[in-house]
Amino acid sequence: MRLVQLAAEKLPESKESFFNQACLQSLRAGCNKRLLTEAAMATLIENPLATTAREHQTAPLRAKSAAGTSVMLPWLRAQSINVTRHSAALRPFKMEEFGTGAEAPTAGHLQAVNKLITGLRSGLLKMSGRVSKATKATIEQPSTSRLQDLMRKKAHAHHWVRAIEKIWDFYFELFGQRQSRYAKWLLSCDRIGLDCYRASYLGLAIARPIPAPPPFSYMATGFSPATFRRGIPLKRLGKQLNPFPLIQLPYHRLVNPWTLGAVLHEISHNLQNDLGLSKDVPKKVGLSLLRAGASRQVAQTWVRWNREMFADTSGMMLGGPCFIGSLMDILAREPETVVHFSARGPHPTPYLRMLINTELLRRMGFEAVGKKYSKAWKQIYPAPHTGSIPPAVLKSFEEVCPIAVDAMCFQPYPSLGNRSLAKALNFGNKEQQMIEEASQRLAAGTDPGIIPERFLIGAVRLALDRRLARPEVLTKNFYRALASG
């Protein structure tokens, strides 16, 4: 560091230019990485594409002579410059870079992403150093073997550049949506997701580690609602672990908030993991069915359905009976699709999936609502086509469905403190009355009051079904109630 300070005293350049030069020289010479001071890297991060004056000074005559042509020397220098600048440009994100309002990514989301990027980028900086060192050696002695060695190191570094750039771009686009006209909509979905987590963790009989950061919502046109769970490797992240739950929502759902029961469903996928129920739920369902006399084929089918069935039933207990209206929006398709059975599919056959949830409504104490939806469903689809659903599954459905729902929702789990999911989430008539009152207030454009955010999905659905206000008015009031404050 003393050498760096002495050099700084002799050079008439600015501090910023000097530290850029020091950083680049250390990479080129393969110096001890301590020379890459925090100040030098900070300068690159603040202004990664800044021009370095000394980088373009005339090279020593012997290097120019050794290069052999006027084309080779500048081209070789450019290889080192390109890789170094690529590394610097893939910088961590800054606070307030995507806005300062409540809709901006939280500090927790930025920290989680920056940790991922910084970890990958440190490897890229080492590769950049090797490229710079090889470039210097090649300039001094441009033999074919050295040129080809440089090309290999350059190609390896560029593979890393593209991989990190893909991850950087993914989050840049997601966070950038928070500066668009849809930012308030996405913030509203974030707050619903956070409320689902709070309700779930407050309903436990034991303390569990608090997961962080919370779910983050984004819009993806042309896709169905989906989620990417915390801690799983994502292909779009180069198989890196996803640092927080991502909730993907299509534009057509956001524009019609009474269809946002999908948020409750996708959040529930994450809750099954974070609450430690990923293995316990399928095990309990499978054993309960076998003990009740179901065949192994039937038990295996219901076990395969456990994740999607959990997301539905948890979503219902988080949001109340109006959730089933959103579910029916999705499931009601052409008859051939509704009765189609997939031997490997994780989703219950749509025809049966709707009836699983009407059975849950009965168990929750909303039998009248469940009967109305069951009647409407069977009016659209009087009977499944023979042969579409395995006879054993269809024949045993009425007997097996209540057992599976009971095992999943009404039996205790150790990870919940020996409480059932229904007890932890605890949705009953009192909660439904809150939704009823909020539907009136949303329609009138008044403050819905101190109601949990997740209940507003049911409230706006009720207001729509009862034609309490025009759809555009309900949409405006829904997002205003969630995004304000």
C-alpha positions in Angstrom: 0.0 0.0 0.0 3.0 2.4 0.6 4.0 1.9 -3.0 0.5 2.8 -4.1 0.6 5.9 -2.0 4.0 7.0 -3.4 2.8 6.4 -6.9 -0.3 8.5 -6.2 1.9 11.4 -5.1 3.8 11.4 -8.3 0.9 11.1 -10.7 -1.1 14.2 -11.6 -4.2 12.2 -12.0 -7.4 12.3 -9.9 -7.9 9.9 -7.0 -10.6 8.1 -9.0 -8.5 7.6 -12.1 -5.6 6.4 -10.0 -7.6 3.8 -8.2 -9.1 2.6 -11.4 -5.5 2.2 -12.7 -4.4 0.5 -9.5 -7.2 -2.0 -9.8 -6.6 -2.8 -13.4 -2.8 -3.1 -12.9 -3.3 -5.5 -10.0 -5.5 -7.7 -12.1 -3.1 -7.6 -15.1 0.0 -8.4 -13.1 -1.7 -11.1 -11.0 -0.8 -9.2 -7.8 -1.8 -10.1 -4.3 -5.5 -9.4 -4.1 -5.0 -7.1 -1.1 -3.9 -4.5 -3.6 -7.5 -4.5 -4.8 -8.4 -2.0 -2.1 -12.0 -1.3 -1.1 -11.6 2.1 -2.5 -10.5 0.8 -5.9 -13.4 -1.6 -6.1 -15.8 1.1 -4.9 -14.7 3.3 -7.7 -15.4 0.6 -10.3 -18.7 -0.2 -8.7 -19.7 3.5 -8.7 -18.5 4.0 -12.3 -17.7 0.6 -13.8 -17.4 2.0 -17.4 -15.1 4.9 -16.6 -12.2 5.4 -19.0 -8.7 5.0 -17.6 -6.3 7.5 -19.2 -3.1 5.5 -18.6 -4.7 2.3 -20.0 -4.5 3.9 -23.5 -1.0 5.3 -23.3 1.6 3.9 -25.8 3.0 0.5 -24.8 6.7 0.0 -24.5 8.5 -0.2 -27.8 9.7 -3.8 -27.1 6.1 -4.9 -26.6 5.0 -3.2 -29.8 7.8 -4.8 -31.7 7.1 -8.2 -30.2 3.5 -8.0 -31.2 4.5 -7.9 -34.8 1.7 -5.9 -36.2 -0.2 -2.7 -35.4 -3.4 -4.7 -35.1 -2.3 -7.3 -32.6 -1.2 -5.1 -29.7 -4.3 -3.0 -29.3 -6.5 -6.0 -29.8 -4.7 -8.0 -27.1 -5.0 -5.0 -24.7 -8.7 -4.8 -25.4 -9.2 -8.4 -24.3 -8.0 -7.6 -20.8 -9.9 -4.4 -20.7 -13.2 -6.0 -21.9 -13.2 -8.8 -19.3 -12.2 -6.4 -16.4 -14.9 -3.9 -17.3 -17.5 -6.7 -17.7 -16.6 -7.9 -14.2 -16.9 -4.3 -12.8 -20.2 -3.6 -14.6 -22.0 -6.6 -13.0 -22.2 -4.7 -9.7 -24.4 -5.2 -6.7 -27.7 -3.3 -6.7 -28.0 -0.1 -4.6 -30.6 1.0 -2.1 -33.1 3.4 -3.7 -31.9 2.4 -7.2 -35.5 1.1 -7.9 -37.3 3.9 -6.2 -37.9 5.1 -2.6 -41.5 4.3 -2.0 -43.1 1.3 -0.2 -43.3 -0.5 -3.6 -39.5 -0.6 -4.0 -37.6 -3.8 -3.2 -36.9 -4.0 0.5 -33.4 -3.9 2.0 -33.7 -7.6 2.7 -34.5 -8.4 -1.0 -31.6 -6.3 -2.2 -29.2 -7.8 0.3 -30.1 -11.4 -0.6 -29.6 -10.8 -4.3 -26.4 -8.8 -3.8 -25.0 -11.7 -1.7 -25.7 -14.0 -4.6 -24.2 -11.7 -7.2 -21.1 -10.8 -5.1 -20.3 -14.5 -4.4 -20.4 -15.3 -8.1 -18.6 -12.1 -9.1 -15.6 -12.8 -6.8 -14.8 -15.8 -9.0 -15.1 -13.7 -12.1 -12.7 -11.2 -10.8 -10.1 -13.9 -10.2 -10.6 -15.1 -13.8 -10.2 -11.5 -15.0 -6.9 -11.4 -13.2 -5.7 -14.5 -15.0 -6.8 -13.0 -18.3 -4.9 -9.8 -17.6 -1.8 -11.7 -16.6 -2.0 -13.9 -19.7 -2.5 -10.8 -21.8 0.7 -9.2 -20.5 2.7 -12.4 -21.1 1.4 -12.7 -24.6 2.2 -9.1 -25.5 5.8 -9.7 -24.3 6.1 -12.9 -26.3 3.2 -13.5 -28.7 3.7 -17.2 -29.5 0.9 -19.3 -30.8 0.8 -21.3 -27.6 0.5 -18.2 -25.4 -2.1 -16.7 -27.8 -4.2 -19.8 -27.6 -3.9 -20.1 -23.8 -5.1 -16.5 -23.6 -8.1 -17.3 -25.8 -9.0 -20.2 -23.5 -8.8 -18.1 -20.4 -10.8 -15.4 -22.1 -13.5 -17.8 -23.3 -13.8 -19.3 -19.7 -14.2 -15.8 -18.3 -16.8 -14.8 -20.8 -18.9 -17.9 -20.0 -18.9 -16.7 -16.4 -19.8 -13.2 -17.6 -22.8 -14.5 -19.5 -24.0 -16.6 -16.6 -23.7 -13.8 -14.0 -25.2 -11.3 -16.5 -28.2 -13.6 -16.9 -28.8 -13.6 -13.1 -28.2 -9.9 -12.8 -30.6 -9.2 -15.7 -33.3 -11.4 -14.1 -33.4 -9.4 -10.9 -32.8 -6.1 -12.6 -36.0 -6.7 -14.6 -38.0 -7.9 -11.6 -36.9 -5.0 -9.4 -37.4 -2.6 -12.3 -41.1 -3.4 -12.4 -41.4 -1.5 -9.1 -40.8 1.7 -11.1 -43.6 1.0 -13.6 -47.3 1.8 -13.5 -47.9 -1.6 -12.0 -45.8 -1.1 -8.9 -48.7 -0.5 -6.6 -50.4 -3.7 -7.8 -47.3 -5.7 -7.1 -46.9 -4.1 -3.7 -50.5 -5.1 -2.9 -49.7 -8.7 -3.7 -46.5 -8.5 -1.6 -48.6 -7.3 1.4 -51.1 -10.1 0.9 -48.2 -12.6 0.9 -46.6 -11.2 4.0 -50.0 -11.2 5.8 -50.4 -15.0 5.0 -47.0 -15.6 6.5 -47.8 -13.6 9.6 -51.1 -15.4 10.1 -49.5 -18.8 9.7 -46.6 -18.2 12.1 -48.8 -16.5 14.7 -51.1 -19.5 14.6 -48.3 -22.0 15.6 -48.2 -23.5 19.0 -44.4 -23.4 19.0 -41.8 -20.9 17.8 -40.1 -21.6 14.5 -37.2 -19.7 12.8 -38.7 -16.7 11.0 -38.0 -16.9 7.3 -36.6 -13.9 5.5 -36.9 -12.1 3.1 -40.7 -12.3 2.5 -42.3 -13.3 -0.8 -41.7 -10.9 -3.8 -44.3 -10.6 -6.5 -43.7 -9.8 -10.2 -45.7 -9.7 -13.4 -45.1 -12.1 -16.3 -47.4 -11.8 -19.2 -48.3 -14.9 -21.2 -47.8 -17.2 -18.2 -50.0 -18.8 -15.5 -49.6 -18.0 -11.8 -46.6 -19.8 -10.4 -44.1 -19.7 -7.6 -40.4 -20.4 -7.2 -39.7 -21.5 -3.6 -37.0 -20.3 -1.3 -33.8 -22.3 -1.4 -34.4 -24.3 -4.6 -32.0 -24.2 -7.6 -33.5 -22.3 -10.5 -32.6 -22.9 -14.1 -33.0 -19.2 -14.9 -30.4 -18.5 -12.2 -28.0 -21.0 -13.5 -29.0 -23.5 -10.9 -28.2 -21.1 -8.1 -30.4 -21.2 -5.0 -33.4 -18.9 -5.1 -32.9 -16.5 -2.1 -36.6 -15.7 -1.4 -40.1 -16.8 -2.6 -41.1 -15.4 -6.0 -44.7 -15.1 -6.9 -45.3 -14.9 -10.7 -48.6 -13.3 -11.7 -50.0 -12.8 -15.2 -51.4 -9.4 -16.1 -54.9 -10.7 -16.6 -55.0 -11.7 -12.9 -53.7 -8.4 -11.7 -56.3 -6.5 -13.8 -59.0 -8.6 -12.2 -58.2 -8.7 -8.4 -61.1 -10.9 -7.6 -59.1 -13.7 -9.3 -56.1 -13.2 -7.0 -56.9 -16.3 -5.0 -53.9 -17.5 -7.0 -51.7 -15.4 -4.6 -53.0 -17.4 -1.6 -52.4 -20.7 -3.5 -48.8 -19.8 -4.5 -48.0 -18.5 -1.1 -49.2 -21.8 0.4 -46.7 -23.7 -1.7 -44.0 -21.8 0.1 -45.6 -22.2 3.5 -45.6 -26.0 3.1 -41.9 -25.8 2.8 -41.1 -23.1 5.4 -43.4 -24.7 8.0 -41.6 -28.1 7.6 -44.6 -29.9 6.1 -43.2 -31.0 2.8 -42.6 -34.6 4.0 -45.2 -34.8 6.9 -48.2 -34.0 4.8 -47.8 -36.7 2.1 -46.8 -39.2 4.7 -49.9 -38.5 6.8 -52.3 -38.6 3.8 -50.9 -41.8 2.5 -50.9 -43.7 5.8 -54.4 -42.4 6.6 -55.8 -43.8 3.3 -54.0 -47.1 3.6 -55.3 -47.6 7.2 -58.9 -46.8 5.9 -58.6 -49.6 3.4 -57.7 -47.7 0.2 -55.7 -49.6 -2.4 -52.0 -48.8 -2.8 -52.8 -47.3 -6.3 -55.4 -44.9 -4.8 -53.1 -43.9 -1.9 -50.2 -43.2 -4.3 -52.4 -41.0 -6.4 -53.5 -38.8 -3.5 -49.9 -38.6 -2.2 -48.8 -37.4 -5.6 -51.5 -34.7 -5.4 -50.4 -33.5 -2.0 -48.6 -30.3 -2.9 -51.4 -28.9 -5.1 -54.0 -30.1 -2.7 -52.2 -28.4 0.2 -51.9 -25.1 -1.7 -55.7 -25.2 -2.4 -56.8 -26.1 1.1 -54.3 -23.7 2.8 -55.4 -21.0 0.4 -59.0 -21.6 1.4 -58.3 -21.4 5.1 -56.2 -18.3 4.6 -58.8 -16.5 2.5 -62.2 -18.0 3.2 -65.0 -19.5 1.1 -64.5 -16.8 -1.7 -61.3 -18.6 -2.6 -63.2 -21.3 -4.3 -64.6 -18.8 -6.8 -61.0 -18.0 -8.0 -60.3 -21.7 -8.1 -63.4 -22.4 -10.2 -62.2 -19.6 -12.6 -59.1 -21.7 -13.3 -60.7 -25.2 -13.3 -63.7 -24.6 -15.5 -62.4 -25.5 -19.0 -63.5 -27.6 -21.9 -64.9 -31.0 -20.6 -62.0 -33.0 -22.1 -59.5 -31.1 -20.0 -61.6 -31.1 -16.8 -61.9 -34.9 -16.7 -58.4 -35.6 -18.0 -56.3 -37.8 -15.6 -52.5 -37.6 -15.7 -50.8 -40.6 -14.1 -47.8 -38.4 -13.3 -49.3 -35.0 -12.9 -49.1 -33.2 -9.5 -52.5 -31.6 -9.9 -55.6 -33.5 -9.0 -57.9 -34.1 -11.9 -59.8 -30.8 -12.3 -63.2 -32.5 -12.0 -62.2 -34.0 -8.6 -60.1 -31.0 -7.5 -63.2 -28.8 -7.3 -65.0 -31.4 -5.2 -62.1 -31.7 -2.8 -62.4 -28.1 -2.0 -66.2 -28.2 -1.5 -65.6 -31.0 1.0 -63.2 -28.7 2.8 -65.8 -26.0 2.9 -68.2 -28.5 4.6 -65.5 -29.3 7.2 -64.8 -25.6 7.8 -68.5 -25.0 8.7 -69.6 -23.5 5.3 -71.6 -26.4 4.1 -74.2 -24.3 2.4 -71.7 -22.5 0.3 -70.0 -25.8 -0.5 -73.2 -27.3 -1.7 -74.0 -24.4 -4.0 -70.6 -24.6 -5.7 -70.8 -28.4 -5.9 -74.2 -28.1 -7.6 -73.0 -25.5 -10.0 -70.0 -27.6 -10.9 -72.0 -30.8 -11.5 -74.4 -28.8 -13.6 -71.5 -27.9 -16.0 -70.0 -31.4 -15.8 -72.8 -33.9 -15.0 -70.4 -36.9 -15.0 -66.8 -37.6 -16.0 -66.2 -39.5 -19.2 -65.7 -43.1 -18.5 -62.2 -44.2 -18.8 -60.7 -40.8 -18.2 -60.1 -41.3 -14.5 -59.0 -44.7 -13.2 -62.1 -46.6 -12.0 -60.5 -47.3 -8.6 -59.8 -43.6 -8.0 -63.3 -42.5 -9.2 -65.1 -45.2 -7.4 -63.4 -44.6 -4.1 -63.5 -40.8 -4.3 -66.6 -40.1 -2.2 -65.2 -42.3 0.6 -61.5 -41.3 0.3 -61.8 -37.5 -0.2 -63.1 -36.8 3.4 -60.2 -39.0 4.8 -57.6 -37.1 2.7 -59.0 -33.7 3.7 -59.1 -34.6 7.3 -55.5 -36.0 7.3 -54.2 -32.9 5.6 -56.1 -30.1 7.4 -57.5 -31.4 10.6 -54.9 -33.7 12.1 -52.0 -32.4 14.2 -48.4 -32.0 13.0 -45.3 -31.8 15.2 -43.9 -28.9 13.2 -47.0 -26.8 14.0 -46.7 -27.5 17.7 -49.1 -30.5 17.4 -51.8 -28.3 16.0 -53.7 -29.0 12.8 -53.5 -26.6 9.8 -57.1 -25.7 10.4 -56.4 -24.8 14.0 -53.3 -22.7 13.1 -55.0 -20.7 10.3 -58.4 -20.7 12.2 -60.9 -19.3 9.6 -64.6 -19.4 10.7 -67.8 -17.4 10.7 -66.2 -14.4 12.5 -63.6 -14.0 9.8 -66.2 -14.4 7.1 -68.2 -11.5 8.7 -65.1 -9.3 8.4 -64.9 -10.1 4.7 -68.6 -9.3 4.3 -68.3 -5.9 5.9 -65.1 -5.1 3.9 -66.9 -5.9 0.7 -69.4 -3.1 1.4 -66.7 -0.7 2.2 -64.7 -1.5 -0.9 -67.7 -0.9 -3.0 -68.4 2.4 -1.3 -64.8 3.5 -1.6 -64.3 3.9 2.1 -61.5 2.6 4.3 -62.0 -1.1 4.8 -60.6 -0.8 8.3 -58.1 -3.0 10.2 -58.8 -6.1 8.2 -56.0 -8.6 7.3 -54.8 -7.9 3.8 -55.5 -11.5 2.6 -59.2 -11.0 3.4 -59.5 -8.3 0.8 -59.4 -10.8 -2.0 -62.6 -12.4 -0.7 -64.1 -8.9 -0.1 -63.6 -7.8 -3.7 -64.9 -11.1 -4.9 -68.1 -10.8 -2.9 -68.5 -7.2 -4.1 -68.2 -8.3 -7.7 -70.5 -11.3 -7.3 -73.2 -9.1 -5.6 -72.7 -6.3 -8.1 -72.1 -3.7 -5.4 -70.0 -1.5 -7.7 -68.6 -1.5 -11.2 -65.5 -3.7 -11.8 -63.3 -0.8 -12.5 -64.3 0.9 -9.3 -63.7 -2.3 -7.3 -60.3 -2.7 -8.8 -59.3 0.9 -8.0 -60.5 0.7 -4.4 -58.9 -2.7 -3.9 -55.4 -1.6 -4.8 -55.8 1.8 -3.1 -56.7 0.0 0.2 -53.7 -2.3 0.0 -51.0 0.0 -1.3 -51.8 3.1 0.8 -49.7 3.9 3.8 
